């Protein structure tokens, strides 16, 4: 038996040698023959492998070209090695002076990425050639533009024309989340800036604070986010400030009934009424007035005409400490203490309510899921290479050559 096995191995070795086969990472394949390895045989005018080699060369060149235009870690390692440190330092210094910068930057990121991708289009001012997204009603209370512009200005002093505003925004928002007690998550860079803005799309697509669960899931779903990811992103509503105007219909005139929202916790309702006394001009659900319900809110500044302007701290005086970033939001939803109608809607369906319950009880699960969802959002429909530009001023497109 051993003799037969030995003969078989020898025969197989001879076959492999004759047919130029080789073993590579678990696969047997033909080895390439080079003319230099041939002896006493005239090489053919065209090797049967040359066409494959040429196609592989084209593939490798195309892959290299694609890689140069794709996002990757340490994108600015050679062109601007201090870029991320400058952004981090800028956000931390501002946060130490004014913690409200964190929700402002997070909300700014959501409003940018949610409309046609993370391309810094929300930062553009209006000019003769474009209408600014800042003019869309859900964006009129956005803050943090000056923060991004300040950081960008410092980057321009060090590395002019290198770091995009889109990258500045996603990295600044990540640092803001970390400063506010949220999780760190790695980000690739190499985004480019848009040369156009999308005011009409922002007006139409950013969900209102009165959005139903069907609208919320539909809007997030068309952008590739499932129920779990959507619920996790809403956890950013655990920091920031909002105003009575955006939820007072739930206190006094829910769905035009002239009565409060029956789903609102009674004690919480009375607490809110002391901060938000009755106003006859309270908006009715579905008007779309005010900010969007995109997670991370700093709804200060602009409110609808005639409404209350009382401010409500979404962290409830940092309830539970920074380690409860996110989870306190879900716990309040379980207690029927969601502030916005859209917030409380997350408990209205089993497929979303199950994640509200999970995040309310498991901080680590929420932090992991939130980090993954933020990475996904930050990479949504980005522009790379020649598809975009690197603005020198974030509020203005580069002049045409």
N, C-alpha and C positions, 0 to 999 in steps of 0.2 A: 504493500500500500504506500509506504514512504517513497519507494522507488518511483511509483507512478506519479505521486505528487511532485517529486523533484523533477521528473521529466516534463510535467505540465508547466512548472515555473520556468524552466529553461526555454521551452518552446514559446511561452508567452513573452519572455524577455527578448528573444530573437525577433518575434513579430513586432514588438514595440520599437525595437531598434530599426528594423527594416522600413516600417511605415512612419518613423519619426514621430511617435506618440510620446506624450509626457504627462505626468501627474501633477496637477496644480490645484491646491486647496480643495481636494475632494472631487475634482473633475478630471477626466481623461480627455485630452484634446490633441489635435495635430500641432506639432511644433513648426514654427516658421523656418523655412530653409533659406539660408542666405547663400549667394553665389560663392562666397569665400569658403564655405564648408563643402562645396562640391569638388570632387576630384575625378579626372578622366571622363568627365561628362560635360558636353557643351551646354552651357546655360541657355535656356530658352530666351527669345527676344523679349518676352514679357512674362514676368512671374505671375502665376495665378493668385499670389497673395498681394501683389502691388495695389490692386484696386481696393482690396479690403484695408490695406495700410492707409491709402489715401482717404478712404471714407472715415477711418478711425481718426486720422489727423484732423479732418474737417470737424468731426464730432468733438474732439478735444479742444480745438480752437473755439468752437461754438460754446462749449461748456465753460471755458475760461472767460469768454466774453460775457456769458450769462452770469457767471460768478462775480465779475467785476461790477455788474449792474444790480446785484442782489444785496439784501441786507446781510450783514454778518457782524459778529462781535469784534470790538476794537477797530471799527471801520476807520476811525481817525487816528489810529496809532502812529502812523507816519506823517500824515498831513496836519494834524493838530492834536498832539499827544495829551495836552492838558485840558481838552475840551470838556470831558465829563467832570473833571475836578472843578472847573470854573462854574459849571452849571450847578453842581452840588453845593459849592460854597455860597453861590448867589442865593439859592433857595433857603439854605439854612440860616443865613444872616437875616433875610427878610422874615422868615418864620419866627426867629427869636424876637424880633421887634413887633411883629404883627401875625399871630397864629392864624388869623382868618385868611391868610394867603394860601393855606393848604386847600381848603374846599374850593376856593376860587380857581386854582390851577387844575384841580381834578375835574371840575365841571367844564372848564374851558377845553380840556382834552376830550371829554365825551362829546361836546357839541361840535368839535372839529371832526373827530373820527367817525361819528355817526352819520355825517353828511358827506358822502362821496369819498370817505377814507381819510386817513391821517396825513393830510397834505398841507396843513397850516392855512387852509383857505379861510377859516374863520377869523384869522388875524388881519386880513386885508381891509384897508379903508376903501371907500367908494372913490372912483375917479371918473373921467369922461368915458372910459371903456368898460367899466364893470360896476355892478351894484353890490354893495357889501352885505355879507351875511350878518354883520352886526345889526343891520336894520330890520332883520326878521324879528317878529314879536317875541319868540322864545329866547332870543339872544340879547334882548335889550337890557337885561340885568346882568349880563356877563361881566366879570371883572378879571383882572390879572394880565391884561394886555401890556400894561406898563412894565410888569415884572419880566415878561418874556423879552420885551424890547430892550430892557436894561441889560439882561444877561447876554442877549445877542450883540449889543453894542460892545460889551467887553470882549466877546469872542472875536469880533471884527478887528479889534485893536491888536489881538494876538495872532489870529489866523484869518486874515481877510478873505471873504468869499469862499469859505471852506465848509463850515458847519451850517446845515439847513435849519430853518425855523421849525420845520416839522420835527426834527430830532431834538431841538431844544425843548419843545413843548412836551414830548413824550417823556424825556428824561427829567424835566422839571416836575411833571406830575408824579412820576415815580418817587422822587425825593420828597414831595409834599405828602404822599401817602405814608412814607416811612416816618416822617416827622410827626404825623398825626397818630401814630401808633399802629399803622397797617404793616403788611408784610413787604419785604424786599422781593423783587423778581428781576431776573436778568432780561436785558433788552438788546437786541441787535440794532445796529444803526446803519445809515446810508440812505435815509429817506430824502426825497427831493420835495421842493415846494411847488404848489400849484400856481399857475399864472391866471387862473380864473376863480370866481366865487360862485356860490350856489344859493342865493337868497331864497328863491322860490321853493327849492327842494327843502331847505331848512324850515321854511314856513309851513310846509305841508307834512314833513316826515317826523319832526321832533314831537314825540307824544306829549300831550298836555297833562297837568296834574290831575285832571278828571278822567284820564284815559281808563278804559275798561281793560280787564285782563286779556280779552281777545285782541284788542288793539296793541297792547304792549307786546304780547307774544308774536303777533304778526310782524310788527316793526322790527323787533330783534331777530325774529326768524329769517326774514329776508336778508339779513346781514350775517347769517350763519350761526347765530347763537341759539342754543337749545334752552329748554326750561331751566335746567340746572345752572347754566352759565348766566342766564338772564337774572335769576334770583340772586346769584352771588354778586353780580355787579351792583345791584340795588343796595348792597350793604354799605356802600359809600355814603348813603343817606344818613349815616350815624354821626356825621359831622356837618358843620355849617349852620347857616341861619336862613329861615324863611319868614314870610310875612303873612299876616292874617288874611289879606286879600285873596291868597291862593288856596285857602281851604275854608273860609268862613261860610260858604254855602252849606257845608256839612253841619254847621252849628245852628243855622237858622232857616235854611230853605233848601233842603236836600231834594234834588230832582223836581224842584218847583212845587213841593208839597207844603211849604210854609212850616215844616217841622225839621228837627235834627235828623241826621243819619242814624237809623236805629242800630246800626252795627258798631257805632262808636261807644266805647266804654263810658258809663255814666259819670263816674268821678273825673275822668280825663276831660270829658265834655264840659263839665262845670269849671274845671281849671282853665280850659281854653277860653271860655266865655268871659272870665275875668280879665284876660289879656286881650281879648278881641270882642269888645262890645258890639252890639248889633249895628249893622250899616245897611241901609235900604238899597245900596248899590252893589251888594255882594253878587259876584258873577254866578251864573247858573252853570251846572255841569255841561261840558261839551263845547263851551265857547272858545276854548283854546287860549284864553287870556292868560298872560303871565308866562312864567318859565316853563320849560319842558320838564318832564319827569325823568329825564336822563339822570342816572345816579350822580351823587356828589353835588351838594347844593350850597350855594352862597347867594340866596335869592334877594340880597339886599339891593337897595337903590331904587329900582323902578317898580312901581305897582300901578294897577289900573286906576283910572280916575275915580276919585270919590271914595275909594275903599279904605279899610283900616290899614294902618301901616305898622302895627305892633309887631315886634320881632320875636321869633320863637327860636330858641337854641336847640338845634336838632340833636346835639349831644347830651342835652338835659344836664348841663353843668358837668360834662365829662363823666356821666354815670358809669360807675364800675371801673373807671380809670382807662388809660390808653390801651391796656391789654384787651379791653372789651370793644375795640374798634370793630364795628360791624355787628357783633353778636347782640349788643344791646338793642339794635334796630329790630332784629328778628324777635327778640323776647317781647318787645313792645307790640309787635304785630300779633303775637300769640295772645296778648292781653287785650286785643282790640283797641290799641292805642296808636295805630298808624295815623300819622298826621294828614298826609295827602290821601285822597280817595284812591289814587293809583297805587300808593304804597299798600293799603289794606287789601287791595284787589289780589295781591300775591297769595292771600289765604283763601281765595275764592274758588280755587280748583285744586284737586288732589295732586296733580302733577307739579304744581308750584308750592302748595302748602306743605308737602312732604319735605321740601328743601328748606323752607322757613323753619320748620320744626327741627330739622337736622342742624342747621347753623345756629339756632338758638341754644342748643345744648352742647355743641361741639365746636369750640373755638378754633382748634387746629384744622378741622375739616374746612371750616369757612376760610381761614387764611390761605390754605392751599388752593382751594377752588377760586377764591378771589384773585390770587396771584396769577393763576393759569388763565383766567378770563381776561385779566388786564393785559397780559402778554398778547393774547389773541386780538383784543381790541386795538392795541398799539400797533399791530401789524396789518390792520384791516385796510385793504385797497391802497397800499402805499404806492407812491411814484418813485421810480429809481432811474438812474442813468439819464438818458436823453429825454425821458418822459416828463421831467420836471426841471426846476431850476433851483439855485441856491440864492435866495434873496439876501441882499446886504442890509436891508431894513425890512422887518417882518410885515409891516403894514403896506408895503408897496412892491409891486412886481418889478422885475428888472426892466429897464428900458430896452426897447427893441433896437437891435443893431442896424 
